[in-house]
Amino acid sequence: MLGKLLFRYLLRYKWLLAAVLLFQFASVMAALYLPSLNADIIDKGVAQGDTDFIIRTGLVMLAVSFGQIVASIIATAAAAKAAMATGRDMRRDVFEKVSSFSEREVSQFGAGSLITRNTNDVQQVQMLAMMGATMLVQAPMLAIGGVFMALRQDVGLSWIIGVSVPVLLLVAGLIISRMVPGFRAMQGKLDAINRVMREQLTGVRVVRAFVRERIEEQRFRGANDEIALVGRQVGSLFVLMFPVVSLVLNVTIIAVVWFGAIEVDAGNVEIGTLFAFMQYVGQILGGVMMATFMTIMIPRAAVSADRVGEVLAVESSLKRPDAAVSLMPRPGEIVLDNVSFTYPGADAPVIQGVSFRADPGETVAVVGSTGAGKSTLINLIPRLFDATGGSVRVHGVEVREADLEALWSGIGLVPQRPFLFNGTIASNLRFGREEATDDELWAALEIAQAADFVREKPHGLDEPIAQGGTNVSGGQRQRLAIARAIVSRPTILVFDDSFSALDLTTDARLRQALWRELPQVTKIVVAQRISTITDADRIVVLENGRMAGIGTHEELLASNDTYREIVDSQQGVKR
């Protein structure tokens, strides 16, 4: 997966990669040429006392060194640009893929894991792309070129290279093979600690309300200790790598000096040639060390690439049709025909055999006990899930055949737990329609019974909103979410228990305003309070995922036992 991912993204910047290869090659050639010049200065210039030769060769060495520096800078800059662009593209693609997921895929991975994959995991792959475009390109050139140049200097000492390089590769391979499982475990532990941290931050009020701070601290400490333990195990292998490589390198240099001195003493090798040979051996082993360092990074990057690839490979259960219908023939109409839905892996359907319709401008309410399937049912209307049985038609089009943007643009959804974004009241209200004017925002706030408390804010529409809307009350958050849905000018409004945090008076005023100001808008209302839905054109009663009845408030009171039980339980009536 790692090679496939890098090949897929890096090839978009082939001209930058070509520049990296060209200038890395020039840098390596310069590095390989310098020891030969140094040997000439010692053997020809110093030995013969030829000052002019020393000066000329020294100037050539300076020019070659300067060229090497320039080539190295250009290659590194091109590699950095390609790697950063690769990381940017990868993060964008992961974000776009996750944005297309249904609730099913998000739950499959977990929000914390998806965040880790789009940050830490992409960063690991990006870092490998950066280092690979420099070290991994330079290392084999340096090692192979060093072997060639060393053999030119002295074939007799080449056996030292033939021994040291295989030993170095063997040791590195043994250590790296033990690091791969550790890196895989580390990424899993990183997911776990991110999940714990995210839960504690988003649920801080619950933690404090139940005096769970100490227990949550222990929970975080446990996750933290686990990642520290894995990191220590991987780190101990990582730390072992460099002393072993340094040992092999130093022993090799000692062997070159020892056996080279014997050759010099015998008159078979000149001193300058010996020094050049030592430099080439250093370059060879340096290239092997760079390759070894890269192989240390590769296992972790490979694990990260697998995790990123898993996200990119998953196809959303919300399939976009090949010939999507973007023209909606009957805006505001909703028809559910024998609809069923079963969660993946579940033994039984959550809802089964549900059928009802809502014509434009009508209000249809859905009631039932906790776990009856109310929220699941209305999530099928904007196609947050796909029904596993039956048909869901919205605006006169089967939702599976509709263009998703066209479908969603006509639906204003107020979820059970409304979420506000970091910004201002105005920016949150314009989330549904950016071009909305201030007058339209105030009109929506008036309908949602939120205008009074917004006017009381020091900055009015420009009042800051914290992430999640944590700096406003639950009732204010619900009313702002309702106003946001109204601003988008939908033909269908879906309320998923969106009045639960409102007092009875505010609830009644809000409903009257909705019915009065938006008579042409179809309204689907899930509510726990019976008083919220008594004026609905139809009420759908759910029990254990099945329809227990449908009708008006009066009709259901007269004929439906399940509905009467719900009404009596709220009015305190015993039968």
N, C-alpha and C positions, 0 to 999 in steps of 0.2 A: 504493500500500500504506500510506503514512504516514497519509493522510486516513482510510482505512478502519479502520486500527488505532486512531487517536485517537477516531474516531466511535464505534467499538465499545466502548471502555473509558470514555471521558469521559461518555457518555450515561447511564452507571450513576449518575452524580452530577449529574443535571440541576438539582437544587435548589441545589447549590453554584454551578453555572455560572450559574444565574439570578441568584444573589446577586452574582456577579462582574460580570455585565452591568449590573445595576441600579446598583451602587455605583461602577463605572467610569464609567457615564454621568453620575452625579451629580458625580463628581470632575472630569470633563472640562467639564461645564457650568459648574462653579465656576471652573475655570481660564480658560475663555473669557470669563466675566463680569468677571474682575478687571481686564484691560486697559481695558475700557470705563469702569469706575469710576475707574481711574487717570487716564484722559483727562478725565473730568468734573472731578476735583480740580484738574487743571492749567488747563483751559479756563474753568471756572466759578468754582472756589474761589480759586485763586491769582490768576488774571487780574483777578478782581473784588474781591479782598481779603476774601472772605466766609469768616471763620474758622469760624463755626458750620457752614457747609456742608462745610468741609474735615473738621471733627471728626466730623460725622454720617456722611459718606461713608467716612472712615477706619475708623470703627467697623463699618460694613457690610462693608468690605474684610476686617477682622479676622475677623468672623463667617463670611464666605464662605471665607476661607483655612482657618479651623478646621474648617469643614464639609468642605472638600476633603481635609484631612489625615485626618479620621475615615473618610470614604468610601474613600479610597485604602487605608488600613490594613485595613478590613473586606474590600475587594475582593482585596487581596493575600493575606490570611489564607485566604479561601475558595478562591482559586486554588491556593495551596500545598497545602491539604488535598486538593483534587480531584486535583492532579498527583501527590502522594505516594501517594494511594490507587490511582491509575491504575498507577503503577510497581509497587506491591505486587501488584496483581491480575495484571499482565503477567508478573512474575517467577514468581508462583504457577502461572499457566497454562503457562508454558514448562517449569517444573520437572515439573508433572504430565504434560505431553506427553512430555518426555524419559523420564520414569519408565515410560511405556507402550511405549517403543521396544524393539525386539529388538536383538540384537547387530548386525544388518544396518544399521539406521538409525544407531546410535551410530558404527559404523565409517564410514558415509557422510559424516557431518559431522565426526567427530573430537572427542574429549573436550575438547581445548583450545578448539576453536571453539565448542562448546556452552556452555562456561563463559563465554567472552567475550560470547556472544549474550545470556546471562541476566544479565550484570552490566553491562558497558560499553555494549552496544547498547541495553538497556532504559533505562539511565541517560540516554542521549542523547535517546531519545523522551520520557522523563519530564521532562527539562529543557526540551524544546520545549513540552510541555504546560503547564509552569509559566510559561514566558515568554510563550507564546501566549495564555494566559488573562489575562495582564496587558498586555504590550506590544501584542500583535497585536489585542487588543480596543480598547485605548486609542488606538493610532496612527491608524486611519482616522477615528475620532470626532474626534480632535484636528485632523487635517488638513482634513477636510471642514468641520467647525465653524469652523476658523480661516479658511478661504476665505470662508465666508459672512459672518463678522464683519468680515473685512478689507474686503470689498466694501461693507459698510455704512459703514465709516469713510471710504474713498476709492476710488471706482471708477477714477479716473485712473491710479493707480499699480498697478493689478491686473495690467497686462501683465508686470510684473517677476516675479510669481508664475507666470504662464503660460510664462515662459521658463525659470526656475530649476528648477521641479519636473520637467519632462520631461528636462532635462539631467541632473539628479540620478538619475532613474530609469534613464536610458540608461547612465550610467557604472556604476551599481550592477549592472545586468543583465549588462554585459560582464564585470565582475570575477567575479560569482557563477557565470556559465556556465563559467568556467575552473576554479572551485573544486570542482565536483561530481566530476570524475574523480579529483581528488586525495583527496577524502574517501573515495571508494570504495576507492582503493588503500590508504589509511591503515588502514581496518578490516581489510583482508586482511593487511597487515603486522603489525597487532596480534595477529591470530590466529597468525601465524608465530612471533612472539616469545614468546607464551604457550605455544605448543607446545614450543619449544626449552627454555624455562625448566622446564616440567613434566617433560619427558624427563630433564633434568639433575638435577632434585630427586629424582625417583623412581628414577633409575638411578645415584645418586651412588656407590654401592659399586662398580658395574661400571666407572664412569669412573675411579675411583681405582685399582681393581685392574689396569686396563690402562694406567695412567699417561696418561690422555687429558685431563687438566685443561687443559693449554695449548691443545690442539686444540678442546676444547669452549668454552673462553674465546673463541677466534677465531670459532667458529660463532655464539656468542651476540653477539659484537661485530658480526659481519656483519649479523645480523638487527636489531640495535639501530641500526646505521648506516643501514640501509635505511628504517626507520620514521622516523629523524631526518631523512633526506633528504626524504622525502615531507612530513613535518611542516613542514620549512623552506620547501618550495615552496608549501604551502597557507598557511603563516604569512605569507609575503611578500605574497601576494595579500590576506590578511586585514588586514595592516598598511597596505597601500596604500589600503584602503577608507576609513578614517577621515580621512586627510589630504585625500583628494579630496572627501569629503563636507563637511569643514570649509572647504575652499577655496570650494566652491559656496555654502555658507551665508554665509561672510564677504563674498564678492563680492556676494551678494544684499543683505545688510545695507548695504554701501557704496552700492549702486545706490539703495536706498530712501532713505538719508540724502541722497545727491547730488540725486536728482530730487525728493525730498520738500522739500528746502531751497529748491529753485526754486519749488515750489508755495507754500511758506510765504511766501517773499519776494514772490510775486505776490498774496498775500492770498487764495488759493484754499483753503488748508488751515490749520487752527490747529495750534499746536505739540503740544498734548495729543493731537489726532487723529493726528498723525504718529508720536508715540511709541507710541500704541496700535496703529497700523498695523505698526510695526516689531515689536512684541511678537507680533502675530498672524502676521506672516511667520515669526518665530522658532518659533512653535508649529506652523505648517504644515510648515516644514522639519524641525522636531524630530519631528513625526509621521512624516514620510517617512524620517528617519534611524532611528527605532525600527523602522519596517517593514523598512528595509534591513538593520538588525541581525538581525531575525528571519529575513530571507531568507538571511543568512549561515549561520544555524543550521539552516535547513530542509534544505539538501542533505545535511549529515552525518546529521541525524535521519532523512532519507528513506532513506539507505543502511542505517542501523541498523534502521529499520522493515522494510525488505525482508528483512534477515537474520533478524529475529525472526519475521516472517511466514512465511518459508521453514520454520522449525521448526514453527510452529503449523499450517501447511498440510499437512505430511507425515503421512500415515496410516500407522500402525504396520502392519508385515506380520503382526503377531499380531492378527488380527481377532477381536473378541469376538462370539460368536454372539448372534443376536437372542433365541433361546430357550435360554439356557445351561443345561446339566444340572448341578445342584449336588448331587444325591443320587448317590453313587457306589455302585453295586450290588455290586462285588467289590473291596474295598479291598486294595491290595497286589499286584494282578495286573497284569502288563505283557505286551502282545502286540504284536510288530512283524511286519507282513505285507508282504513285498516292498517294503521301504522304500528310497527313493532320496533324495538331496539334492544340489542343485547350487547353488553360490554365484552370485549375480547377476553376469553378465558372464563367467562361467567357460565354457570350451569343453567340459569334461567333468564328470560328476558326481563328487563326493567320495566318496560311498557309493552303492552300487547293488545292488538285489535282496537286501537283508538281511532275514532272517526268523528270529525266535526268540520264545520265551515264557518268562516267569518267574512261577510261581505263588506265592501268599503264603507267606512264610517261606523261600523258596528263595534260593540264591546263584548268580548268573550272572556269570561273569567275561568280560571282553573283552580280548584280547591281539592284538598285531600290531606290525609295525615302525613306525618313526617316519613319520608322514604317511599311515598306513593308514586314518585316518578314525575312530579310536576316540572322541576327544573330541566330534567332530561328532555321532557316533551317539548318545551318551548325552545330549547337549544337546537332542535331539529328545524325550526322555522328559518333562522338565518344560516342554516347549514353549518353550525359549529360541529355537529356530528352528522353522519349520514345514517338514515334509517336502514335497519337491516331487513325490514319487511314493509310492504305497503308503499304508498305514494304520498309525498309532500309537495303540494303545488302552491307557489307564492306568486302573486301578480299574474296568475294565469299560466305559469310555466312550472314544469317539474324542476325542483331545485337542482337536481343533478345535471340538468341540461342548460341551466341558466349561467350567464356570465356572472362570475362571483362579484365583481365590482358593481355591476348593474343591480344585482340582487341586494347587496349590502347597502348600496346608496339609498335604497328605498325603505330601509329598516332602521329604526332608532331603538337600540337595546340598552336597557338600564339593568345591569346585573344585580344579583342578590347581594354581592359585596362590591359596591361601587368603588372604583379606583380613580384617583385624581393624580395627575402628573406634576412633577416639579415645574414650577413656573408661576403664573398669575391666574386669577379667576378668569380673566379675559382669554388667556391662551388655552385654558382648559375648555372653556365654552366653545372656542373656535376650533377645537379638535375635530369636530364633525364637519365644519364648513369655514375655511380660513377667511373667506371674503365677507363674512358676516359683519355688519356694522354695529356700532355701540348701541344704537336704538333697537336693533334686533336682539342683541344680547339682553338688554333690559326688559324687552317684551317677553323673552323666554323666562327670565328670572321672575317676572310678575306672575306668569302662569304657574311656575314651579314653587311659588310662595317663598322665594329666596331673595327677593329684591330688598326687603327691609333690612335683613342682617348684612347684606352686601353694602348698602348705603351707610351702615354704621361703621364699616371698616374704614380706617384712616385713609387708605388709598383707593377705596371703591373697587372698580374692576381691575385695577392694577395691584390689588392686594396680593402679596406672595402666598403661594400654596406649596407646602412641603410635599416631598415624594409620598404618594399614597394618601395625601390629604390628612396627615396626622395632626395638623395644626387647626383643624376644624372639627366640630362635633359630628357624631354619626348622622344625626338628622340633617345637618347642614350639608354634609357630604352627599347624602341621598338626593337632596333637592338640587344641588349643583349638577349631579349626574343626570337628573331628569331634565334640567334646563339645557344641558349639553346635547341630549338626545333631541330636544325640541328644536334647537338651533339648526340641526342638520336638515330640517324640513322633510321628514320622512312621510311616507304614506301609511306606514305601519309602525306603531309604538309597542314595544314588548317590555312589560314590567315584571321582573322576576322578584316578587316579594319586596318591591322597592319602596313601600310605604311603612315598613315595619318599625322604623325608628322615629316616626312622626306621631305626635299626639293626635287624638281623635278630631280635634277642631281643625288643625292644619291639614290632616288627611282629607277631611270633608271639603275644605276650601279648595285644595289642590285638585281634587276630582271634579268639582264643579267647574273650575277654570279650564281644565282639560276638555271636558265635555262641551263647554260653551265656546271656547276659542278655537278648538280643533275638531269640529263636528265631522269633517270629511275624512279624518285619520282613523284607520282601524286600530283598535286597542286590544292587546292580549294582556290580561292581568292575572298574575299568580299572587295570591294573598292568603294570609293566615286569618286575618280578621274578616268576619262575615260582613261587618258594616261597610267594608271597602268595596264589596262586589254586589250588594243588593240591587243596584240599579243596572247591572249588566244585562245586555240583550239575551245572552245565554250563559249558563254556568255549567262547566264540565266537571263532574265529580269523579275523581280517581280513587281507586282502592286497590292496593297491591299491584299497581301498574295497569289495571284494567278500568274501563269506564263503568262506573256504578250508576251513572245517570247523567242526563243533560236536559236543561230547561231553564226557565226563569226561576227567580227566588221563590215566588209563590207556588209555582208548579212543583218544584222539588220539595218544598215543605209539605205539600199535600201528598206526595207520592213516593218520596225516596227516603228510606230509613237511614242510610249512611249520611246524607246531608242533614237530616234532622238531628242526628247524634252530634254532628259538628256544631250546629247552631245551638243546641241545648247545652253542650259543654262550655260554650263561651258565655251563655246567658245564665249558667248555673241552674238550669232546669233539670229536675229528675223525673224520669218517666217510669 
